[in-house]
Amino acid sequence: MRSSSRAMGRPKGSAHIFAALGDETRLRLVSRLCNDGPMSITRLTAGSKVTRQAVAKHLHVMKAAGLVRSARSGRESIWQLDQRRIAEARHYLDLISKQWDDALGRLRKLVED
């Protein structure tokens, strides 16, 4: 498998995306926002054992990575996913997957020959 930056596609800021997604709580927040759409911290914490302060901290980590954005609605901030960054992460994973498939294909051919 080649490790050149050009071969990987190297999407801008992809390391920040995956670092932000490397936390179980943040993955749950992404899942909730994906399934239920934009919502407030109050709604995001409803039914969970995670405090509003903890959720706010996680959302700010995700915001720094460009995964979410917020807009004020009265006294609350409404948080939503940035679909472009999610698509960017998916694109990067697709590139890696293709590289692994190619490498395994070459290995299979080498073993079979």
C-alpha positions as CSV (number, residue, x, y, z in Angstrom):
1,M,0.0,0.0,0.0
2,R,1.4,3.4,-1.0
3,S,1.6,6.0,1.6
4,S,2.0,9.1,-0.5
5,S,-0.2,12.1,0.4
6,R,-1.4,12.3,-3.2
7,A,-2.5,8.7,-3.3
8,M,-4.5,9.2,-0.1
9,G,-6.3,12.2,-1.4
10,R,-5.6,13.9,2.0
11,P,-8.8,15.9,2.6
12,K,-8.2,19.1,4.3
13,G,-8.4,18.7,8.1
14,S,-9.3,15.1,8.0
15,A,-7.2,14.2,11.1
16,H,-9.4,16.6,13.1
17,I,-12.5,15.0,11.9
18,F,-11.4,11.5,12.9
19,A,-10.0,12.7,16.2
20,A,-13.3,14.2,17.0
21,L,-15.2,11.1,16.0
22,G,-12.8,8.9,18.1
23,D,-14.9,9.4,21.2
24,E,-18.0,7.3,22.0
25,T,-20.0,10.2,23.3
26,R,-19.3,12.3,20.2
27,L,-20.3,9.4,18.0
28,R,-23.6,9.1,19.8
29,L,-24.1,12.8,19.4
30,V,-23.4,12.5,15.6
31,S,-25.9,9.6,15.4
32,R,-28.6,11.5,17.3
33,L,-28.1,14.6,15.0
34,C,-28.1,12.4,12.0
35,N,-31.3,10.6,13.0
36,D,-33.2,13.4,14.6
37,G,-31.9,16.5,12.9
38,P,-30.9,19.8,14.5
39,M,-31.5,20.1,18.3
40,S,-30.6,21.9,21.4
41,I,-28.2,20.7,24.1
42,T,-31.2,20.2,26.3
43,R,-32.7,17.8,23.8
44,L,-29.4,16.1,23.1
45,T,-28.9,15.3,26.8
46,A,-32.5,14.1,27.4
47,G,-32.6,10.5,28.4
48,S,-28.8,10.2,28.8
49,K,-26.5,10.2,31.8
50,V,-24.3,12.9,30.2
51,T,-24.5,16.4,31.6
52,R,-25.3,19.4,29.6
53,Q,-21.8,20.8,30.3
54,A,-20.2,17.6,29.0
55,V,-22.4,17.6,25.9
56,A,-21.5,21.3,25.3
57,K,-17.8,20.4,25.6
58,H,-18.1,17.6,23.1
59,L,-20.1,19.8,20.7
60,H,-17.3,22.4,20.8
61,V,-14.7,19.8,20.0
62,M,-16.8,18.7,17.0
63,K,-17.4,22.3,16.0
64,A,-13.6,22.9,16.0
65,A,-13.3,19.9,13.7
66,G,-16.0,21.4,11.4
67,L,-18.5,18.5,12.1
68,V,-21.2,20.6,13.6
69,R,-22.4,24.2,13.7
70,S,-24.9,26.1,15.9
71,A,-27.4,28.9,15.4
72,R,-29.2,30.8,18.2
73,S,-32.9,30.3,18.6
74,G,-34.1,32.4,21.4
75,R,-32.1,31.5,24.5
76,E,-30.8,28.2,23.1
77,S,-28.3,27.2,20.5
78,I,-29.5,24.7,18.0
79,W,-26.8,22.3,16.8
80,Q,-26.7,20.5,13.5
81,L,-24.2,18.4,11.5
82,D,-22.2,19.8,8.7
83,Q,-23.0,17.3,6.0
84,R,-20.0,18.4,3.9
85,R,-17.5,17.4,6.6
86,I,-19.3,14.0,7.1
87,A,-19.1,13.5,3.3
88,E,-15.4,14.4,3.4
89,A,-14.7,11.8,6.0
90,R,-16.7,9.2,4.0
91,H,-14.7,10.1,0.9
92,Y,-11.4,9.7,2.8
93,L,-12.5,6.3,4.2
94,D,-13.6,5.2,0.6
95,L,-10.1,6.1,-0.6
96,I,-8.5,4.0,2.1
97,S,-10.9,1.1,1.5
98,K,-10.0,1.1,-2.2
99,Q,-6.3,1.1,-1.5
100,W,-6.8,-1.9,0.8
101,D,-8.9,-3.7,-1.8
102,D,-6.2,-3.0,-4.4
103,A,-3.4,-4.2,-2.1
104,L,-5.4,-7.4,-1.2
105,G,-6.0,-8.0,-4.9
106,R,-2.3,-7.7,-5.6
107,L,-1.5,-10.1,-2.7
108,R,-4.1,-12.6,-4.0
109,K,-2.6,-12.5,-7.5
110,L,0.9,-13.0,-6.1
111,V,-0.2,-16.0,-3.9
112,E,-2.2,-17.6,-6.8
113,D,0.6,-17.2,-9.3
